[in-house]
Amino acid sequence: MAVHTYYLIRHGQYPPGDTADELGNGLTELGHFQAQKTAETFKDLPIKAIHCSTLRRAVETAEIIATQFPNLSVQAARDLWEFIPSIPPKFADFFAKQLPDVTSETIDRDRKVGDAAYDRLFRVPAESETSDTHEIIVAHGNLISYYVCRALALPTDVWIQMDTHNCGITRISIGATGLVKLGSFNDYGHLPPELRTL
């Protein structure tokens, strides 16, 4: 029976700060190096597709990874943007002060978008499938943590307890029975110490 494996990669380092462009900043020089190292780890895998958020830092990371797969085009989608999946009660004051624009309405709206992307990308293999598939998804820390919560049927608020490094790799597999397994979370062992950032 076939297994679908998804590699969720957080984008490389990018400069903090606001920009007038809604797509945000691109990668720093260090972020480029992180993405290049990450690309090398996938070069021998039979990657079938590369998906990413349309935010600039994710697109640039995905395009660097895609250099290992000249026959693939990066599939960028708005529904993979970063978002706040929930506000755990004990962090309510922090969010109210630091992110006052994040409300229950914006959380519900953005989570519906993120859930639609999850349902679109994470598929149970059909009975007729005989070959395993491997796909890359380049996205953002909060979204990746939330997807791990969804995959493992964890309470949504658990997302805030998960750290994701730049270019950390999370592996989720789905078997023909629908069983979802977390193979790794935030694996950054492919990056030398000088390239490890949060």
Backbone bond lengths (Angstrom), bond angles and torsions (degrees), N, CA, C in turn:
res aa  C-N    CA-C-N  psi(-1)  N-CA   C-N-CA  omega(-1)  CA-C   N-CA-C  phi
1 M - - - 1.464 - - 1.531 109.84 -
2 A 1.312 115.01 144.19 1.460 120.30 -176.26 1.529 111.58 -77.96
3 V 1.322 114.79 155.76 1.459 122.78 175.12 1.523 108.13 -128.57
4 H 1.332 116.33 134.76 1.464 121.34 173.31 1.525 107.95 -97.81
5 T 1.323 117.11 125.65 1.459 121.30 178.92 1.519 109.55 -117.48
6 Y 1.333 114.89 132.02 1.459 122.25 -178.20 1.525 109.39 -118.99
7 Y 1.325 115.60 130.46 1.459 122.08 178.80 1.524 107.47 -107.74
8 L 1.326 115.83 107.93 1.455 121.00 -179.87 1.527 108.00 -92.80
9 I 1.301 116.44 120.75 1.457 121.76 -175.46 1.522 109.00 -119.06
10 R 1.320 116.15 126.46 1.460 118.17 172.55 1.526 107.93 -75.02
11 H 1.305 116.20 141.85 1.459 121.91 179.40 1.536 111.54 -55.55
12 G 1.327 115.82 164.00 1.462 121.11 175.99 1.518 112.07 -73.08
13 Q 1.327 115.07 172.71 1.467 121.11 -178.81 1.532 110.75 -59.19
14 Y 1.319 115.47 142.15 1.465 120.57 175.97 1.520 107.92 -139.48
15 P 1.335 118.69 157.15 1.467 120.01 -177.24 1.517 111.23 -71.28
16 P 1.336 117.36 134.20 1.466 119.64 178.55 1.525 110.50 -70.55
17 G 1.296 114.97 167.99 1.462 119.83 177.24 1.512 111.84 111.61
18 D 1.314 114.11 154.18 1.459 120.49 -178.57 1.524 110.77 -75.99
19 T 1.297 114.99 155.57 1.462 122.31 174.56 1.514 107.94 -139.08
20 A 1.318 115.89 150.92 1.460 119.36 -179.71 1.524 111.30 -68.07
21 D 1.312 116.47 -21.68 1.463 122.16 -179.26 1.523 109.18 -82.22
22 E 1.323 118.55 123.12 1.467 120.96 -177.41 1.527 112.30 -64.12
23 L 1.333 117.30 -18.07 1.459 119.82 179.05 1.527 112.25 -81.43
24 G 1.324 117.30 -5.29 1.456 120.97 172.54 1.518 114.21 76.42
25 N 1.328 113.97 -176.83 1.461 121.11 -178.11 1.521 111.80 -76.58
26 G 1.326 114.85 154.85 1.456 121.09 172.62 1.515 110.58 -87.04
27 L 1.303 116.54 -171.64 1.466 122.15 -175.77 1.528 112.38 -73.80
28 T 1.314 114.98 150.31 1.460 120.83 168.04 1.532 108.08 -77.09
29 E 1.321 116.47 174.37 1.465 119.95 175.57 1.527 110.18 -60.24
30 L 1.345 116.35 -41.40 1.461 120.35 177.38 1.527 110.52 -62.28
31 G 1.334 116.76 -39.31 1.453 120.95 178.28 1.522 111.89 -61.49
32 H 1.319 116.56 -37.37 1.470 120.28 176.24 1.524 110.63 -63.00
33 F 1.329 116.49 -43.65 1.463 119.70 178.67 1.528 111.10 -63.06
34 Q 1.335 116.56 -40.93 1.469 120.36 178.17 1.531 110.50 -59.86
35 A 1.320 116.05 -45.53 1.465 120.20 -178.93 1.529 111.29 -65.27
36 Q 1.322 117.26 -38.21 1.464 120.84 178.84 1.523 111.19 -63.91
37 K 1.335 116.16 -43.65 1.467 120.21 177.60 1.525 110.92 -63.19
38 T 1.315 115.89 -39.44 1.456 120.51 179.17 1.524 110.30 -65.77
39 A 1.307 116.86 -41.63 1.465 121.09 178.37 1.520 111.05 -56.64
40 E 1.316 116.46 -40.68 1.463 120.77 -178.48 1.528 111.94 -62.49
41 T 1.326 117.37 -30.86 1.471 119.92 -177.77 1.532 111.92 -71.35
42 F 1.322 116.69 -18.87 1.464 120.24 -177.02 1.523 113.82 -102.39
43 K 1.322 117.68 -3.33 1.464 120.21 -169.16 1.521 114.06 -61.04
44 D 1.331 118.19 -25.05 1.466 120.10 -178.13 1.522 113.27 -101.10
45 L 1.331 116.93 5.21 1.461 120.25 178.98 1.533 110.56 -93.74
46 P 1.332 117.32 145.73 1.469 120.17 179.60 1.532 111.21 -81.49
47 I 1.328 115.79 69.70 1.460 120.42 -177.58 1.524 109.82 -68.68
48 K 1.335 114.95 129.88 1.463 121.22 -176.79 1.530 112.03 -94.04
49 A 1.334 117.18 -30.75 1.468 120.48 -176.67 1.524 109.77 -155.79
50 I 1.332 115.03 151.68 1.466 122.00 175.46 1.516 107.57 -126.53
51 H 1.331 115.94 116.77 1.458 122.72 179.34 1.529 108.56 -109.31
52 C 1.314 116.97 154.72 1.474 118.86 174.53 1.518 110.21 -158.74
53 S 1.307 114.04 162.32 1.456 122.75 169.61 1.532 108.39 -66.70
54 T 1.320 117.14 156.54 1.458 119.79 176.90 1.527 112.67 -84.90
55 L 1.332 118.37 -2.26 1.457 119.99 175.15 1.531 108.68 -66.19
56 R 1.331 115.94 141.56 1.467 121.58 -168.76 1.529 113.47 -55.76
57 R 1.326 118.08 -41.10 1.467 120.59 -177.52 1.527 111.71 -63.75
58 A 1.342 116.32 -33.77 1.465 120.32 178.96 1.521 110.81 -76.77
59 V 1.325 116.86 -41.38 1.469 120.20 179.68 1.525 110.35 -61.67
60 E 1.332 117.10 -45.55 1.467 120.00 -178.97 1.523 111.10 -63.31
61 T 1.319 116.95 -40.22 1.467 120.56 177.82 1.524 110.35 -63.20
62 A 1.327 116.12 -46.39 1.465 120.84 -178.96 1.525 111.37 -63.08
63 E 1.315 116.90 -40.16 1.465 120.17 -179.19 1.524 111.47 -65.63
64 I 1.330 116.97 -35.60 1.474 119.74 176.61 1.529 109.70 -67.13
65 I 1.320 117.07 -44.29 1.469 120.52 177.72 1.529 110.40 -61.63
66 A 1.317 116.53 -37.77 1.471 121.42 -177.44 1.526 112.91 -66.38
67 T 1.327 118.13 -16.35 1.471 119.19 178.06 1.526 111.28 -61.91
68 Q 1.337 116.73 -21.16 1.465 120.35 177.24 1.528 111.67 -79.47
69 F 1.329 116.37 -10.70 1.472 120.70 -175.15 1.527 109.31 -132.58
70 P 1.325 117.55 75.28 1.472 120.76 -173.83 1.526 114.45 -61.42
71 N 1.315 118.21 -17.18 1.464 120.41 180.00 1.525 113.41 -88.93
72 L 1.345 116.44 -2.35 1.461 120.26 -178.50 1.521 110.84 -108.07
73 S 1.319 116.15 144.41 1.458 122.20 172.09 1.521 108.64 -106.26
74 V 1.316 116.28 139.24 1.462 120.46 177.52 1.529 109.04 -68.97
75 Q 1.320 116.14 131.64 1.465 122.19 179.20 1.532 108.72 -104.41
76 A 1.324 116.46 98.63 1.466 121.43 -177.60 1.525 110.20 -91.03
77 A 1.332 115.69 139.46 1.471 120.40 -177.71 1.525 111.01 -141.87
78 R 1.310 115.92 138.14 1.468 122.53 179.88 1.527 111.89 -64.00
79 D 1.325 117.90 -28.27 1.465 119.54 -174.48 1.533 113.48 -74.44
80 L 1.335 118.00 2.24 1.464 121.19 176.17 1.532 111.98 -104.49
81 W 1.310 117.30 15.24 1.470 120.42 177.79 1.536 110.60 -64.20
82 E 1.333 113.83 157.99 1.460 120.62 175.90 1.528 110.19 -65.59
83 F 1.332 116.74 149.13 1.452 120.92 175.22 1.526 109.60 -159.58
84 I 1.315 116.41 168.78 1.463 122.78 175.74 1.528 106.76 -96.94
85 P 1.346 118.28 113.07 1.474 120.31 -175.28 1.527 114.36 -71.50
86 S 1.343 116.44 -29.77 1.465 120.72 -179.54 1.526 107.05 -169.94
87 I 1.322 115.32 165.74 1.467 120.52 173.44 1.520 107.68 -117.94
88 P 1.342 117.62 103.11 1.463 119.28 176.91 1.528 110.00 -58.90
89 P 1.324 118.74 139.21 1.466 121.67 -174.66 1.525 114.74 -50.21
90 K 1.334 117.84 -39.84 1.466 118.25 -176.62 1.527 112.79 -72.22
91 F 1.334 117.64 -9.22 1.460 121.48 177.49 1.533 111.83 -108.18
92 A 1.324 116.90 9.49 1.465 120.77 -175.64 1.531 111.80 -59.66
93 D 1.331 118.09 -43.74 1.467 121.01 -179.11 1.517 111.02 -64.70
94 F 1.337 116.46 -41.28 1.464 120.38 179.26 1.520 110.70 -59.97
95 F 1.330 117.34 -48.55 1.453 120.62 -178.83 1.532 111.00 -65.51
96 A 1.329 117.09 -37.85 1.463 120.42 -179.71 1.527 110.90 -61.48
97 K 1.338 115.95 -36.04 1.479 120.32 -178.50 1.524 111.80 -83.77
98 Q 1.325 116.56 -43.22 1.468 120.87 -173.11 1.524 113.40 -86.97
99 L 1.315 117.40 -33.97 1.473 121.79 -176.31 1.523 110.04 -133.73
100 P 1.326 117.36 66.06 1.470 119.79 -175.63 1.525 113.56 -64.00
101 D 1.323 118.03 -19.74 1.462 120.28 179.31 1.525 113.07 -77.70
102 V 1.340 115.67 -11.33 1.465 119.69 178.44 1.526 107.87 -85.84
103 T 1.315 116.23 111.50 1.466 122.09 -177.88 1.526 109.06 -122.45
104 S 1.309 116.44 172.91 1.462 119.55 177.64 1.526 110.42 -60.97
105 E 1.331 116.19 -32.34 1.474 119.90 179.10 1.528 111.20 -68.06
106 T 1.346 116.90 -45.99 1.469 118.93 -179.16 1.528 110.24 -68.17
107 I 1.327 117.26 -34.79 1.468 120.51 178.03 1.528 110.03 -64.04
108 D 1.311 116.94 -47.61 1.477 120.39 179.45 1.519 111.04 -61.20
109 R 1.325 116.37 -43.76 1.469 120.88 -179.28 1.534 110.83 -62.37
110 D 1.336 116.19 -49.62 1.464 120.10 -175.92 1.523 111.81 -69.92
111 R 1.332 116.10 -33.73 1.465 118.00 179.87 1.529 110.84 -69.23
112 K 1.311 117.71 -34.46 1.467 119.81 175.44 1.521 110.85 -61.14
113 V 1.331 116.20 -39.71 1.464 120.56 178.39 1.520 109.92 -66.18
114 G 1.348 116.06 -46.81 1.463 120.00 179.00 1.518 112.58 -62.90
115 D 1.319 116.74 -37.83 1.472 120.45 178.30 1.524 111.10 -65.96
116 A 1.327 116.63 -38.57 1.467 119.76 178.91 1.527 110.21 -63.56
117 A 1.337 116.58 -38.82 1.466 119.89 177.94 1.525 110.65 -66.46
118 Y 1.319 116.86 -40.96 1.465 120.59 177.54 1.531 110.14 -59.32
119 D 1.316 116.01 -48.48 1.465 120.23 -179.32 1.528 111.89 -63.81
120 R 1.318 116.71 -31.18 1.461 121.08 179.59 1.531 111.81 -73.18
121 L 1.328 116.39 -38.08 1.465 120.30 -171.39 1.527 114.29 -93.07
122 F 1.319 117.18 -38.85 1.461 120.60 -173.76 1.530 109.35 -92.69
123 R 1.321 115.41 105.77 1.450 120.75 -172.10 1.528 111.97 -119.78
124 V 1.312 114.79 143.36 1.465 120.97 173.13 1.529 107.54 -77.80
125 P 1.330 118.42 131.80 1.475 119.91 178.72 1.526 111.40 -59.27
126 A 1.306 115.48 141.10 1.460 120.29 175.39 1.520 109.64 -73.03
127 E 1.319 116.72 153.59 1.463 120.84 179.63 1.529 112.04 -58.34
128 S 1.325 115.71 -28.66 1.468 119.97 -177.96 1.529 112.93 -77.92
129 E 1.345 116.83 -13.62 1.463 118.99 -178.56 1.528 110.14 -75.46
130 T 1.318 114.83 135.34 1.472 120.01 179.37 1.520 112.07 -118.04
131 S 1.330 117.77 -13.38 1.466 121.17 -177.82 1.519 110.68 -111.47
132 D 1.323 116.32 139.30 1.456 121.56 174.95 1.534 109.56 -67.83
133 T 1.326 116.84 151.38 1.459 121.12 175.57 1.522 109.90 -124.99
134 H 1.328 114.94 152.86 1.466 122.40 -179.04 1.522 108.39 -133.07
135 E 1.346 115.89 125.85 1.460 120.72 179.89 1.525 110.06 -132.01
136 I 1.329 115.64 147.03 1.461 122.79 178.84 1.521 108.93 -106.74
137 I 1.339 115.52 137.97 1.463 121.69 175.20 1.532 107.55 -127.79
138 V 1.321 117.03 113.23 1.471 121.41 178.87 1.525 107.67 -98.16
139 A 1.317 115.69 118.01 1.461 118.95 -175.08 1.534 110.11 -146.53
140 H 1.331 115.82 -138.89 1.462 121.33 -167.68 1.526 110.85 -130.99
141 G 1.329 115.08 157.57 1.458 121.00 -171.68 1.517 115.18 -57.24
142 N 1.328 117.68 -49.29 1.459 120.08 -178.00 1.524 111.19 -64.86
143 L 1.336 115.68 -42.25 1.460 119.99 -179.76 1.529 110.82 -63.32
144 I 1.320 116.53 -43.52 1.468 119.77 179.44 1.522 110.58 -62.73
145 S 1.322 117.05 -44.58 1.469 120.32 178.51 1.523 111.16 -61.35
146 Y 1.323 116.56 -41.25 1.462 120.47 178.25 1.525 110.76 -64.29
147 Y 1.325 117.38 -40.62 1.462 120.10 179.13 1.527 111.93 -64.95
148 V 1.317 116.97 -32.74 1.471 119.55 174.48 1.526 109.25 -65.46
149 C 1.330 116.88 -41.87 1.474 119.98 176.57 1.524 110.17 -59.50
150 R 1.307 117.37 -44.69 1.470 120.59 179.41 1.525 110.97 -63.42
151 A 1.324 115.80 -45.95 1.468 120.03 -176.25 1.524 111.48 -61.15
152 L 1.333 116.39 -37.77 1.463 120.89 -176.26 1.531 112.66 -98.69
153 A 1.329 117.12 7.09 1.473 122.03 -179.10 1.522 111.60 56.27
154 L 1.335 115.99 41.44 1.464 121.69 177.39 1.528 110.14 -89.77
155 P 1.332 117.66 157.44 1.465 119.00 174.19 1.528 110.00 -58.46
156 T 1.312 116.52 140.62 1.466 121.20 -175.63 1.523 112.55 -56.07
157 D 1.342 117.69 -37.92 1.460 120.65 -175.20 1.533 113.51 -63.16
158 V 1.310 118.03 -14.37 1.465 121.24 -179.39 1.529 111.49 -65.39
159 W 1.329 118.67 -20.23 1.469 121.12 -178.17 1.524 112.33 -52.87
160 I 1.343 116.39 -35.35 1.463 120.22 -173.45 1.533 112.02 -71.26
161 Q 1.321 117.59 -13.49 1.470 121.46 179.96 1.524 112.75 -92.84
162 M 1.325 117.36 4.94 1.465 121.15 -177.17 1.524 111.02 -109.53
163 D 1.330 116.41 123.44 1.458 121.17 174.05 1.522 109.69 -89.21
164 T 1.317 116.31 141.41 1.466 120.35 173.96 1.519 108.53 -129.39
165 H 1.333 116.23 121.59 1.460 121.62 177.97 1.533 110.13 -78.92
166 N 1.312 115.28 157.48 1.458 119.21 171.76 1.519 108.97 -60.34
167 C 1.320 115.48 126.44 1.464 124.40 -177.76 1.524 113.29 64.68
168 G 1.342 117.41 20.10 1.459 120.42 169.03 1.524 109.00 -67.97
169 I 1.331 116.10 146.21 1.467 121.22 -175.46 1.532 110.29 -113.15
170 T 1.313 116.11 127.53 1.461 123.14 175.32 1.533 107.56 -114.82
171 R 1.332 116.56 130.50 1.463 120.50 -176.91 1.523 110.52 -114.51
172 I 1.319 115.99 123.48 1.464 122.89 178.24 1.525 108.09 -123.37
173 S 1.328 116.05 131.04 1.468 120.93 179.17 1.527 110.06 -120.62
174 I 1.331 115.43 145.46 1.461 122.00 177.62 1.521 108.19 -127.04
175 G 1.330 115.44 122.96 1.457 120.89 179.48 1.517 111.81 -91.08
176 A 1.315 115.28 175.01 1.466 121.39 -176.11 1.531 112.58 -64.55
177 T 1.330 117.47 -22.81 1.467 120.15 177.99 1.527 111.98 -81.57
178 G 1.337 116.18 -7.65 1.457 120.55 -176.09 1.513 113.07 93.62
179 L 1.334 117.46 -2.12 1.464 120.57 178.87 1.523 109.75 -67.84
180 V 1.329 115.73 126.98 1.459 121.92 -179.63 1.527 108.62 -103.54
181 K 1.333 116.14 131.16 1.467 120.90 -179.77 1.521 110.35 -125.23
182 L 1.332 114.82 138.08 1.463 121.56 174.07 1.521 107.95 -93.34
183 G 1.333 116.76 109.20 1.458 120.72 -177.76 1.515 112.55 -83.01
184 S 1.339 116.56 -32.85 1.466 121.19 177.10 1.516 108.11 -161.06
185 F 1.322 115.57 156.39 1.457 120.69 176.36 1.520 109.02 -133.70
186 N 1.316 116.63 127.90 1.466 122.39 174.45 1.532 112.03 53.62
187 D 1.315 116.94 44.25 1.464 120.97 178.45 1.527 108.49 -76.42
188 Y 1.331 116.08 115.45 1.465 119.79 177.93 1.534 111.06 -121.77
189 G 1.333 116.03 23.58 1.461 121.12 179.39 1.516 113.61 -64.74
190 H 1.338 117.35 -19.96 1.467 120.79 178.69 1.527 112.42 -76.11
191 L 1.328 116.32 -11.79 1.469 120.57 -179.10 1.517 110.47 -98.80
192 P 1.329 118.90 129.53 1.464 120.01 174.51 1.525 109.94 -64.87
193 P 1.334 118.16 157.53 1.467 120.77 -174.38 1.535 114.46 -50.95
194 E 1.315 117.20 -36.31 1.466 119.55 -176.82 1.532 112.94 -72.41
195 L 1.332 117.25 -8.74 1.467 120.66 178.77 1.532 112.26 -108.79
196 R 1.315 118.15 9.67 1.462 120.93 -177.61 1.530 110.68 -93.82
197 T 1.326 115.79 117.13 1.465 121.15 178.26 1.520 109.66 -139.52
198 L 1.321 114.42 155.75 1.470 121.35 177.16 1.519 110.23 -100.82
